[in-house]
Amino acid sequence: MSVQLTKKIKELNGGTIVLDKINELSEYGQKFLLYQINQTNLVDFKGNLTDEKIKLKFIFTSKNRLKRGEINEELFLEVNSSKIQIPLL
């Protein structure tokens, strides 16, 4: 993770991150996201855990309904824990 991303996550502490098109994330991006969802400590730019506590909420969006096999299985289960379907306008 880059130093800039680490700083951004520090700034977002206590806030909410909205991620669109999660099915288009790279495999590395999906693994990092899954790791960060399950962490309470900040991960530094070298991938090491720090003593700094981080609390974030995530909202995931996708144009199409996600299906098993499109994204990392564990991430799929995390993301699919609650759904909000918005009708077409």
Backbone bond lengths (Angstrom), bond angles and torsions (degrees), N, CA, C in turn:
res aa  C-N    CA-C-N  psi(-1)  N-CA   C-N-CA  omega(-1)  CA-C   N-CA-C  phi
1 M - - - 1.442 - - 1.519 107.33 -
2 S 1.314 116.35 142.73 1.457 120.09 -177.68 1.525 111.36 -78.11
3 V 1.307 115.58 161.13 1.466 121.48 177.07 1.524 109.34 -61.69
4 Q 1.338 117.22 -38.61 1.466 121.24 -179.35 1.523 111.28 -63.29
5 L 1.331 117.12 -41.77 1.465 120.61 179.50 1.522 110.38 -67.11
6 T 1.318 117.78 -38.89 1.462 121.34 177.02 1.523 109.93 -60.23
7 K 1.334 117.81 -43.80 1.465 121.63 178.35 1.526 111.28 -63.08
8 K 1.340 116.83 -41.27 1.466 120.92 179.37 1.524 111.04 -62.56
9 I 1.335 116.52 -43.35 1.463 119.85 179.71 1.521 110.11 -63.43
10 K 1.331 117.89 -38.10 1.467 120.87 175.80 1.521 110.57 -60.25
11 E 1.334 116.95 -42.36 1.465 121.61 -179.95 1.524 111.57 -65.48
12 L 1.322 117.13 -30.83 1.460 121.88 -177.10 1.526 113.35 -85.20
13 N 1.307 117.81 -3.04 1.457 121.57 -177.89 1.524 110.43 -50.22
14 G 1.339 115.16 126.37 1.459 120.75 -179.28 1.520 113.00 87.94
15 G 1.306 117.69 -2.60 1.458 121.71 -176.54 1.517 113.09 -106.71
16 T 1.325 113.72 -164.29 1.456 121.92 -177.43 1.523 109.65 -123.93
17 I 1.326 116.19 136.69 1.460 122.00 176.33 1.522 107.54 -110.88
18 V 1.334 116.36 127.44 1.455 121.50 175.86 1.524 107.33 -104.89
19 L 1.329 116.23 122.63 1.464 121.60 -179.40 1.522 109.65 -116.46
20 D 1.314 116.31 121.41 1.454 122.23 179.06 1.523 109.32 -99.94
21 K 1.312 116.37 150.77 1.465 123.57 175.54 1.534 112.17 57.34
22 I 1.324 116.22 47.55 1.472 118.68 -178.34 1.520 111.90 -64.06
23 N 1.331 116.55 -23.20 1.465 119.13 178.33 1.527 111.80 -69.86
24 E 1.336 117.84 -10.40 1.461 121.42 178.65 1.529 113.20 -99.05
25 L 1.326 116.74 1.50 1.466 120.56 177.44 1.524 110.24 -68.67
26 S 1.319 116.19 147.32 1.465 120.29 175.48 1.529 109.06 -66.81
27 E 1.308 116.13 165.41 1.467 120.72 178.63 1.527 110.24 -58.99
28 Y 1.339 116.03 -42.12 1.469 120.01 178.20 1.529 110.08 -62.72
29 G 1.318 117.14 -43.96 1.461 121.59 179.76 1.519 111.79 -61.13
30 Q 1.331 116.78 -39.96 1.462 120.73 178.76 1.520 111.14 -66.23
31 K 1.326 116.92 -42.09 1.470 120.42 179.20 1.525 110.66 -65.65
32 F 1.336 116.39 -42.24 1.461 119.69 178.30 1.520 110.50 -62.30
33 L 1.327 116.68 -44.38 1.459 121.42 -179.64 1.518 110.75 -61.38
34 L 1.310 117.52 -45.70 1.461 121.51 178.39 1.525 110.64 -60.57
35 Y 1.316 116.42 -42.81 1.464 121.29 178.83 1.527 110.29 -61.80
36 Q 1.337 116.55 -44.03 1.464 120.53 -177.05 1.528 111.42 -69.14
37 I 1.334 117.21 -35.45 1.468 120.86 177.99 1.520 110.16 -60.15
38 N 1.316 116.46 -39.53 1.460 121.35 -175.15 1.521 113.59 -89.91
39 Q 1.324 118.10 0.53 1.460 121.68 -178.59 1.517 111.42 -99.70
40 T 1.307 115.51 148.07 1.468 120.21 171.56 1.521 109.85 -110.81
41 N 1.338 116.84 -8.71 1.459 121.25 177.92 1.521 109.32 -106.62
42 L 1.311 115.84 147.59 1.455 121.39 177.20 1.523 109.57 -68.46
43 V 1.323 115.84 141.48 1.459 122.19 174.88 1.521 106.65 -101.68
44 D 1.341 117.32 127.31 1.464 119.17 -179.07 1.525 110.57 -78.23
45 F 1.319 115.70 177.47 1.463 120.36 -174.53 1.520 113.71 -66.69
46 K 1.332 117.70 -13.16 1.469 120.78 177.00 1.530 111.65 -95.22
47 G 1.340 116.70 -1.15 1.455 120.60 179.75 1.514 113.67 91.07
48 N 1.331 117.60 9.50 1.467 121.96 -179.84 1.524 110.12 -93.80
49 L 1.332 115.59 143.25 1.461 119.99 175.32 1.519 110.05 -71.69
50 T 1.322 116.32 142.45 1.457 120.98 175.28 1.526 108.46 -109.24
51 D 1.319 117.22 175.42 1.460 121.47 176.95 1.524 111.49 -83.52
52 E 1.320 116.37 -7.41 1.464 121.23 -176.89 1.526 110.98 -75.98
53 K 1.340 116.35 125.23 1.466 121.70 -179.13 1.527 109.92 -83.68
54 I 1.326 115.24 139.44 1.462 122.11 -179.87 1.521 108.58 -129.96
55 K 1.328 116.71 135.42 1.459 120.93 175.64 1.519 107.74 -126.52
56 L 1.315 115.98 117.66 1.462 122.15 -179.14 1.515 110.22 -131.21
57 K 1.332 115.60 148.54 1.462 121.53 170.47 1.518 106.43 -110.80
58 F 1.328 116.12 144.20 1.459 121.28 -178.76 1.517 110.38 -119.30
59 I 1.318 115.69 138.31 1.465 122.69 170.36 1.522 105.80 -122.88
60 F 1.338 115.76 125.11 1.459 121.33 -178.85 1.516 109.07 -109.36
61 T 1.319 116.39 137.53 1.455 120.35 176.82 1.520 109.74 -127.97
62 S 1.319 114.12 154.21 1.451 120.61 177.89 1.521 107.87 -152.98
63 K 1.301 115.60 139.66 1.463 120.64 178.99 1.523 110.24 -63.97
64 N 1.311 116.31 -39.77 1.465 122.24 -178.54 1.516 110.01 -111.41
65 R 1.302 116.35 157.13 1.461 121.18 176.54 1.532 108.86 -63.93
66 L 1.307 116.31 130.69 1.469 120.49 179.03 1.518 110.13 -73.83
67 K 1.322 115.16 142.53 1.460 121.30 177.95 1.514 108.89 -123.93
68 R 1.324 114.94 153.11 1.468 119.63 176.15 1.515 109.42 -55.96
69 G 1.320 116.32 139.89 1.453 121.28 178.48 1.521 113.53 94.95
70 E 1.347 117.75 -17.14 1.472 120.07 178.60 1.520 111.37 -78.15
71 I 1.336 115.52 -32.85 1.460 120.80 179.17 1.521 108.31 -133.20
72 N 1.317 115.92 171.76 1.462 122.74 177.42 1.531 109.30 -49.10
73 E 1.332 117.07 133.04 1.469 122.17 -174.96 1.530 112.45 -57.76
74 E 1.326 117.13 -44.67 1.469 119.89 -179.83 1.522 111.16 -65.66
75 L 1.335 117.03 -39.96 1.457 121.13 177.59 1.526 109.72 -65.05
76 F 1.332 117.12 -39.60 1.459 121.73 177.77 1.528 110.23 -57.45
77 L 1.331 117.08 -45.60 1.471 120.88 -179.59 1.527 111.37 -65.48
78 E 1.331 117.36 -39.62 1.473 120.89 177.25 1.529 111.04 -63.51
79 V 1.312 115.67 -46.92 1.466 121.61 -176.33 1.518 111.09 -68.28
80 N 1.311 117.07 -36.99 1.464 121.42 -176.11 1.528 113.17 -83.82
81 S 1.319 118.34 10.30 1.460 120.46 -177.48 1.524 112.03 -66.28
82 S 1.316 117.86 -29.44 1.469 121.44 174.22 1.522 108.52 -149.37
83 K 1.316 115.41 139.96 1.458 120.64 -176.10 1.515 110.48 -123.97
84 I 1.305 114.51 144.90 1.465 121.71 170.29 1.511 105.97 -126.26
85 Q 1.313 116.90 116.64 1.462 119.35 177.94 1.519 108.16 -102.02
86 I 1.305 114.64 127.10 1.459 121.23 -179.63 1.525 107.77 -106.26
87 P 1.341 117.09 125.10 1.465 119.39 -179.10 1.525 111.33 -68.15
88 L 1.317 115.46 154.54 1.455 121.21 176.26 1.515 110.42 -63.50
89 L 1.293 115.93 149.25 1.472 119.49 178.82 1.506 110.77 -81.36
